């Protein structure tokens, strides 16, 4: 649900003095809790955009759609935006799945790039405060001239099955009670995504896997991840040996249990690639 894109990032425009070309721009305010203004429209929730005559100072240019430029800026919550009432300030997890493709794609981009700015205010080379360039898409170390670009951390998320009708789901202690999901972990330096799948499964639940196959990807800007989805088949013993620092509980569940709601008390929300992969496996689309 967060992989939808209905706008052009127009990356070449970022190098122009004014990437909007002098046109009015729609600006999204993102608060410190990653929440944005939302109003209930006739077809569901919609982002509430501020209409500005030009790109505000400190805003990051997001691109354009249908000739309209878009940007994002950090700011405080308000009850209205350009006179339009705000029904709620909500986060990507709460409304991402229900937004239209244009709003969803712009929101993921906005949160991701603003998080990068918040966490990278100084040069990693010298510690010098950086200057912002390219309409918010790069920073420069003024002492060395080095240009620094946004980073994305690759993470793997994988559904492990037994080749028949069982799948492993686990839960972390910090999750809401009863919620289970498929396994996940970060790709380490010098490691392929497939190798990360095998390593993480072995580390978290003690299973060896084979037939590792790519399913799809999803940006996850909390703060800067790209989730790479896979399925893999367990081989050898099906005994689960948990890493207590990573997994509080893990179990085998059958396709029938998940299909009729007799499995975990809660699964990942519809906005996540985890839920997408689980639903496809239950429907028999993945094996």
LOSE-87998 format. One record per residue (C-alpha): residue in three letters; residue number from 1; x, y, z. Coordinates in steps of 0.25 Angstrom, whole numbers. Layout:
rest; nr; x; y; z
ALA; NUM; X; Y; Z
...
REM end
This chain:
rest; nr; x; y; z
UNK; 1; 0; 0; 0
UNK; 2; 12; 9; 2
UNK; 3; 18; 6; -11
UNK; 4; 8; 14; -19
UNK; 5; 13; 26; -28
UNK; 6; 4; 36; -35
UNK; 7; 14; 47; -36
UNK; 8; 27; 51; -44
UNK; 9; 38; 54; -34
UNK; 10; 44; 63; -46
UNK; 11; 58; 61; -40
UNK; 12; 65; 70; -50
UNK; 13; 57; 82; -45
UNK; 14; 63; 80; -31
UNK; 15; 76; 87; -37
UNK; 16; 68; 99; -42
UNK; 17; 68; 112; -33
UNK; 18; 53; 110; -33
UNK; 19; 48; 96; -35
UNK; 20; 34; 100; -36
UNK; 21; 36; 109; -48
UNK; 22; 29; 121; -41
UNK; 23; 16; 113; -39
UNK; 24; 8; 113; -26
UNK; 25; 12; 100; -18
UNK; 26; 4; 91; -9
UNK; 27; 11; 89; 4
UNK; 28; 9; 78; 14
UNK; 29; 12; 80; 29
UNK; 30; 18; 69; 36
UNK; 31; 19; 70; 51
UNK; 32; 30; 64; 61
UNK; 33; 22; 52; 63
UNK; 34; 21; 49; 48
UNK; 35; 6; 53; 47
UNK; 36; 0; 61; 36
UNK; 37; -13; 68; 35
UNK; 38; -25; 59; 30
UNK; 39; -39; 62; 26
UNK; 40; -50; 53; 22
UNK; 41; -53; 54; 7
UNK; 42; -65; 48; -1
UNK; 43; -56; 36; -4
UNK; 44; -48; 34; 9
UNK; 45; -37; 42; 16
UNK; 46; -29; 53; 9
UNK; 47; -17; 60; 13
UNK; 48; -20; 75; 15
UNK; 49; -10; 83; 7
UNK; 50; -6; 98; 10
UNK; 51; -6; 106; -3
UNK; 52; 6; 115; -4
UNK; 53; 10; 125; -15
UNK; 54; 24; 120; -15
UNK; 55; 33; 109; -9
UNK; 56; 34; 113; 6
UNK; 57; 48; 115; 12
UNK; 58; 52; 101; 18
UNK; 59; 42; 93; 10
UNK; 60; 47; 81; 3
UNK; 61; 42; 80; -12
UNK; 62; 34; 66; -14
UNK; 63; 31; 67; -29
UNK; 64; 18; 70; -37
UNK; 65; 6; 64; -42
UNK; 66; -4; 69; -53
UNK; 67; 5; 82; -53
UNK; 68; 4; 85; -38
UNK; 69; 17; 85; -30
UNK; 70; 17; 79; -16
UNK; 71; 26; 81; -4
UNK; 72; 27; 77; 11
UNK; 73; 32; 85; 23
UNK; 74; 33; 82; 38
UNK; 75; 23; 90; 46
UNK; 76; 13; 90; 58
UNK; 77; -1; 85; 58
UNK; 78; -13; 94; 55
UNK; 79; -28; 93; 55
UNK; 80; -29; 98; 40
UNK; 81; -20; 99; 28
UNK; 82; -23; 111; 19
UNK; 83; -37; 111; 25
UNK; 84; -40; 97; 23
UNK; 85; -43; 89; 36
UNK; 86; -34; 78; 40
UNK; 87; -42; 66; 45
UNK; 88; -29; 59; 50
UNK; 89; -14; 59; 51
UNK; 90; -11; 45; 47
UNK; 91; 1; 36; 43
UNK; 92; 5; 28; 32
UNK; 93; 2; 15; 39
UNK; 94; -12; 20; 42
UNK; 95; -17; 26; 29
UNK; 96; -6; 21; 18
UNK; 97; -15; 9; 14
UNK; 98; -27; 18; 12
UNK; 99; -21; 30; 4
UNK; 100; -22; 31; -11
UNK; 101; -9; 28; -18
UNK; 102; -5; 42; -20
UNK; 103; -6; 46; -5
UNK; 104; 0; 32; -1
UNK; 105; 12; 34; -10
UNK; 106; 15; 48; -6
UNK; 107; 13; 45; 9
UNK; 108; 23; 34; 9
UNK; 109; 33; 43; 2
UNK; 110; 31; 54; 11
UNK; 111; 33; 47; 24
UNK; 112; 45; 40; 18
UNK; 113; 53; 52; 14
UNK; 114; 49; 60; 26
UNK; 115; 54; 49; 35
UNK; 116; 67; 49; 28
UNK; 117; 69; 64; 30
UNK; 118; 65; 63; 45
UNK; 119; 75; 52; 47
UNK; 120; 86; 57; 38
UNK; 121; 89; 72; 42
UNK; 122; 104; 70; 43
UNK; 123; 115; 65; 33
UNK; 124; 119; 50; 36
UNK; 125; 133; 54; 32
UNK; 126; 136; 66; 40
UNK; 127; 124; 69; 49
UNK; 128; 122; 82; 42
UNK; 129; 108; 87; 41
UNK; 130; 103; 85; 27
UNK; 131; 96; 94; 17
UNK; 132; 84; 89; 9
UNK; 133; 84; 89; -6
UNK; 134; 76; 83; -17
UNK; 135; 63; 87; -12
UNK; 136; 65; 79; 1
UNK; 137; 71; 67; -6
UNK; 138; 85; 68; -2
UNK; 139; 94; 74; 8
UNK; 140; 108; 80; 7
UNK; 141; 120; 80; 17
UNK; 142; 124; 94; 15
UNK; 143; 138; 91; 21
UNK; 144; 141; 80; 10
UNK; 145; 131; 83; -1
UNK; 146; 126; 68; 0
UNK; 147; 112; 66; -4
UNK; 148; 104; 57; 5
UNK; 149; 91; 50; -1
UNK; 150; 79; 43; 6
UNK; 151; 81; 29; 10
UNK; 152; 72; 17; 11
UNK; 153; 74; 5; 19
UNK; 154; 71; -8; 13
UNK; 155; 63; -18; 21
UNK; 156; 58; -32; 18
UNK; 157; 44; -37; 22
UNK; 158; 41; -52; 19
UNK; 159; 30; -62; 20
UNK; 160; 36; -75; 24
UNK; 161; 27; -87; 21
UNK; 162; 28; -102; 21
UNK; 163; 25; -105; 7
UNK; 164; 11; -109; 10
UNK; 165; 1; -101; 19
UNK; 166; 9; -96; 31
UNK; 167; 16; -83; 33
UNK; 168; 24; -77; 44
UNK; 169; 20; -64; 51
UNK; 170; 27; -58; 62
UNK; 171; 25; -46; 71
UNK; 172; 34; -36; 78
UNK; 173; 31; -32; 93
UNK; 174; 29; -17; 89
UNK; 175; 17; -20; 80
UNK; 176; 3; -19; 84
UNK; 177; -2; -32; 92
UNK; 178; -6; -44; 82
UNK; 179; 0; -38; 70
UNK; 180; 9; -47; 61
UNK; 181; 16; -45; 48
UNK; 182; 26; -50; 38
UNK; 183; 41; -49; 41
UNK; 184; 50; -38; 38
UNK; 185; 63; -32; 39
UNK; 186; 74; -22; 33
UNK; 187; 83; -25; 22
UNK; 188; 98; -25; 27
UNK; 189; 109; -18; 20
UNK; 190; 115; -27; 9
UNK; 191; 102; -36; 9
UNK; 192; 92; -40; -1
UNK; 193; 78; -39; 2
UNK; 194; 76; -54; 0
UNK; 195; 88; -56; 10
UNK; 196; 81; -47; 20
UNK; 197; 68; -55; 19
UNK; 198; 75; -68; 22
UNK; 199; 84; -62; 33
UNK; 200; 72; -55; 40
UNK; 201; 63; -67; 40
UNK; 202; 74; -75; 46
UNK; 203; 77; -65; 56
UNK; 204; 63; -62; 60
UNK; 205; 56; -76; 60
UNK; 206; 67; -86; 58
UNK; 207; 62; -91; 44
UNK; 208; 70; -93; 31
UNK; 209; 63; -89; 19
UNK; 210; 64; -91; 4
UNK; 211; 56; -86; -9
UNK; 212; 57; -72; -5
UNK; 213; 49; -64; -15
UNK; 214; 47; -49; -16
UNK; 215; 32; -44; -15
UNK; 216; 33; -29; -15
UNK; 217; 37; -16; -7
UNK; 218; 31; -5; 1
UNK; 219; 37; 8; 6
UNK; 220; 36; 9; 21
UNK; 221; 41; 23; 26
UNK; 222; 42; 19; 41
UNK; 223; 52; 26; 39
UNK; 224; 59; 21; 26
UNK; 225; 56; 7; 22
UNK; 226; 53; 0; 9
UNK; 227; 46; -14; 12
UNK; 228; 50; -25; 2
UNK; 229; 39; -36; 3
UNK; 230; 43; -51; 1
UNK; 231; 37; -64; 3
UNK; 232; 46; -76; 7
UNK; 233; 44; -91; 10
UNK; 234; 49; -97; 23
UNK; 235; 57; -109; 22
UNK; 236; 62; -119; 32
UNK; 237; 56; -119; 46
UNK; 238; 44; -110; 48
UNK; 239; 47; -108; 63
UNK; 240; 47; -93; 66
UNK; 241; 59; -88; 75
UNK; 242; 57; -74; 78
UNK; 243; 67; -63; 80
UNK; 244; 61; -56; 93
UNK; 245; 67; -43; 90
UNK; 246; 59; -42; 76
UNK; 247; 47; -51; 78
UNK; 248; 37; -52; 90
UNK; 249; 29; -64; 84
UNK; 250; 28; -71; 70
UNK; 251; 19; -82; 65
UNK; 252; 15; -90; 53
UNK; 253; 1; -86; 48
UNK; 254; -7; -93; 37
UNK; 255; -13; -87; 25
UNK; 256; -27; -91; 30
UNK; 257; -25; -84; 43
UNK; 258; -20; -71; 37
UNK; 259; -31; -72; 27
UNK; 260; -43; -73; 36
UNK; 261; -37; -64; 47
UNK; 262; -33; -75; 57
UNK; 263; -19; -71; 57
UNK; 264; -12; -59; 65
UNK; 265; -21; -49; 72
UNK; 266; -15; -39; 62
UNK; 267; -7; -38; 49
UNK; 268; 0; -26; 43
UNK; 269; -8; -15; 38
UNK; 270; -12; -14; 24
UNK; 271; -3; -3; 21
UNK; 272; 9; -12; 23
UNK; 273; 16; -21; 13
UNK; 274; 16; -32; 24
UNK; 275; 1; -33; 23
UNK; 276; 1; -33; 8
UNK; 277; 11; -45; 8
UNK; 278; 2; -52; 18
UNK; 279; -11; -50; 11
UNK; 280; -5; -54; -3
UNK; 281; 1; -67; 4
UNK; 282; -13; -70; 11
UNK; 283; -19; -68; -3
UNK; 284; -10; -78; -9
UNK; 285; -3; -68; -18
UNK; 286; 11; -71; -12
UNK; 287; 18; -84; -9
REM end
